[in-house]
């Protein structure tokens, strides 16, 4: 008798999208090819939200020191690590970096009227396996809600059961506006997506 039985859900097309909506707090799914592309999609969604809903054309997305979001130009710029960005100047505009798990970051964000979105890893993988502090995350989520800032979680490394729940954000008692997934999503096949709420 096998100790572990493989889960046989289909995670492609309509069936997979419906399942992920059912498992999460999100309403819509966009499939793509890689974690970087999923994060690019989230970045584009944030800019579209800023332009059409908030009427902000020159807003920025906040990411955190030691984060990692990909190696395309936009996701490399979102990645707040000089060693990853080195040699690729000029980087794109529209990103601001704050310290992770820091009250200083919350204070800065509370005074920032140009922030359109926050892109957050629940556990920083490339930064040294650093989990987000639950109390800090709850304050951050409430601040985003109060200011109309999109809260986007990058779960490329942590989603699909890798931290003990389907998605790591569930362990923090929050509901993000956007989530990105990849890697473990397609088993041996390239697969990624981002999910969003209707709003």
C-alpha positions as CSV (number, residue, x, y, z in Angstrom):
1,X,0.0,0.0,0.0
2,X,1.3,3.4,-1.0
3,X,2.0,5.9,1.8
4,X,1.1,8.9,-0.4
5,X,-1.7,8.9,-3.1
6,X,-1.2,11.4,-5.9
7,X,-3.7,14.2,-6.2
8,X,-5.3,13.9,-9.6
9,X,-6.9,17.4,-10.0
10,X,-6.6,18.9,-13.5
11,X,-4.9,22.3,-13.2
12,X,-5.2,23.4,-16.8
13,X,-7.9,25.4,-18.5
14,X,-11.4,25.9,-17.1
15,X,-11.3,22.9,-14.7
16,X,-8.1,24.0,-13.0
17,X,-9.2,27.6,-12.8
18,X,-12.5,26.7,-11.2
19,X,-10.8,24.5,-8.7
20,X,-8.3,27.2,-7.7
21,X,-11.1,29.8,-7.3
22,X,-12.9,27.3,-5.1
23,X,-9.8,26.7,-3.0
24,X,-8.9,30.4,-2.6
25,X,-10.5,33.8,-1.9
26,X,-10.2,34.8,-5.6
27,X,-12.7,35.1,-8.4
28,X,-10.8,35.1,-11.6
29,X,-7.7,33.3,-13.1
30,X,-5.3,34.1,-15.8
31,X,-3.0,31.3,-17.0
32,X,0.5,31.9,-18.3
33,X,3.9,30.1,-18.6
34,X,6.2,31.0,-15.7
35,X,6.4,32.6,-12.3
36,X,8.0,35.7,-13.8
37,X,5.1,36.0,-16.3
38,X,2.6,35.6,-13.5
39,X,4.3,38.4,-11.6
40,X,4.5,40.5,-14.7
41,X,0.7,40.0,-15.1
42,X,0.2,41.1,-11.5
43,X,2.3,44.2,-12.1
44,X,0.4,45.1,-15.2
45,X,-2.9,44.5,-13.4
46,X,-1.8,46.9,-10.6
47,X,-0.9,49.6,-13.2
48,X,-4.2,49.1,-15.0
49,X,-6.0,49.5,-11.6
50,X,-4.0,52.6,-10.9
51,X,-4.8,54.2,-14.2
52,X,-8.5,53.3,-14.5
53,X,-9.7,53.1,-10.9
54,X,-7.4,55.3,-8.8
55,X,-6.6,57.7,-11.7
56,X,-2.9,57.7,-10.8
57,X,-0.5,57.6,-13.8
58,X,2.8,57.8,-12.0
59,X,2.2,55.5,-9.0
60,X,4.6,52.9,-7.7
61,X,4.5,49.3,-6.5
62,X,6.2,48.6,-3.1
63,X,8.3,45.5,-2.7
64,X,10.6,44.5,0.1
65,X,14.3,44.2,0.7
66,X,15.7,40.7,-0.1
67,X,12.6,39.8,-2.1
68,X,12.7,37.8,-5.4
69,X,10.0,38.1,-8.1
70,X,11.7,37.0,-11.3
71,X,14.3,37.8,-13.9
72,X,12.4,39.7,-16.6
73,X,13.0,43.5,-16.6
74,X,9.9,44.3,-14.6
75,X,10.2,41.4,-12.1
76,X,14.0,42.0,-11.8
77,X,13.2,45.6,-11.0
78,X,10.6,44.4,-8.4
79,X,13.3,42.2,-6.9
80,X,14.9,44.3,-4.2
81,X,18.4,42.7,-4.4
82,X,21.3,44.5,-5.9
83,X,23.1,41.3,-6.8
84,X,20.2,40.3,-9.0
85,X,19.9,43.8,-10.6
86,X,23.6,44.3,-11.1
87,X,24.5,44.8,-14.8
88,X,20.9,45.5,-16.0
89,X,20.6,49.3,-15.6
90,X,18.7,51.3,-16.3
91,X,15.9,49.5,-14.3
92,X,12.3,50.3,-14.9
93,X,10.6,53.1,-13.0
94,X,7.6,52.6,-10.7
95,X,9.0,50.5,-7.8
96,X,9.9,51.4,-4.3
97,X,11.6,49.1,-1.7
98,X,10.9,49.0,2.0
99,X,12.3,46.8,4.8
100,X,10.5,43.4,5.3
101,X,8.8,42.7,8.7
102,X,9.4,46.3,9.7
103,X,7.3,48.9,11.5
104,X,9.3,51.5,9.5
105,X,7.8,50.1,6.3
106,X,4.2,50.5,7.7
107,X,4.9,54.1,8.7
108,X,6.4,54.9,5.3
109,X,3.4,53.2,3.5
110,X,0.9,55.1,5.7
111,X,2.4,58.4,4.5
112,X,2.7,57.3,0.8
113,X,-0.1,58.6,-1.4
114,X,1.5,57.3,-4.7
115,X,1.6,53.6,-3.8
116,X,-0.7,51.6,-6.0
117,X,0.1,48.1,-4.9
118,X,2.3,46.0,-2.5
119,X,3.9,42.9,-3.8
120,X,4.7,40.5,-0.9
121,X,6.2,37.1,-0.4
122,X,4.7,35.3,2.6
123,X,8.0,33.6,3.0
124,X,11.1,35.1,1.4
125,X,12.8,32.2,-0.3
126,X,15.8,33.7,-2.2
127,X,16.3,36.1,0.8
128,X,17.1,33.3,3.2
129,X,13.8,31.5,4.0
130,X,12.4,34.4,6.1
131,X,8.6,34.1,7.0
132,X,6.6,37.2,7.2
133,X,5.6,38.2,10.8
134,X,1.9,37.5,11.2
135,X,1.1,40.7,13.3
136,X,3.0,42.8,10.7
137,X,1.2,41.2,7.8
138,X,-2.2,41.9,9.4
139,X,-1.3,45.5,9.9
140,X,0.0,45.7,6.3
141,X,-3.2,44.2,4.9
142,X,-5.4,46.6,6.9
143,X,-3.3,49.5,5.7
144,X,-3.6,48.5,2.1
145,X,-7.4,48.1,2.5
146,X,-7.7,51.5,4.2
147,X,-5.7,53.2,1.5
148,X,-7.1,51.4,-1.6
149,X,-3.7,49.8,-2.3
150,X,-3.8,46.4,-4.0
151,X,-2.2,43.6,-1.8
152,X,-0.6,41.1,-4.1
153,X,1.1,38.0,-2.8
154,X,3.8,36.2,-4.7
155,X,3.2,32.5,-3.9
156,X,5.4,31.1,-6.7
157,X,7.5,29.4,-4.0
158,X,4.9,28.9,-1.3
159,X,1.6,28.0,-2.9
160,X,-0.1,24.7,-3.6
161,X,0.5,23.2,-0.1
162,X,4.2,23.9,0.3
163,X,3.7,25.5,3.7
164,X,1.0,23.2,5.0
165,X,-2.1,24.9,3.6
166,X,-3.1,25.3,0.0
167,X,-1.7,28.9,0.1
168,X,0.6,30.5,2.6
169,X,-1.6,33.6,3.0
170,X,-4.3,31.5,4.6
171,X,-2.1,31.1,7.7
172,X,-2.1,34.8,8.2
173,X,-5.8,35.5,8.3
174,X,-5.8,37.8,5.3
175,X,-7.4,38.0,1.9
176,X,-5.1,39.5,-0.7
177,X,-6.4,41.1,-3.9
178,X,-4.0,39.2,-6.2
179,X,-2.0,36.0,-6.0
180,X,0.6,34.5,-8.3
181,X,1.4,30.8,-8.6
182,X,3.9,28.7,-10.6
183,X,6.5,25.9,-10.2
184,X,4.6,23.2,-8.3
185,X,1.4,24.1,-10.2
186,X,2.2,22.0,-13.3
187,X,4.3,19.3,-11.8
188,X,6.8,18.6,-14.6
189,X,5.2,21.0,-17.1
190,X,5.7,24.8,-17.3
191,X,2.6,26.3,-15.8
192,X,1.8,29.5,-14.0
193,X,-1.1,31.9,-13.3
194,X,-2.3,34.8,-11.3
195,X,-5.7,35.1,-9.5
196,X,-7.6,38.2,-8.7
197,X,-10.7,39.4,-7.0
198,X,-13.4,41.2,-8.9
199,X,-13.2,44.9,-8.0
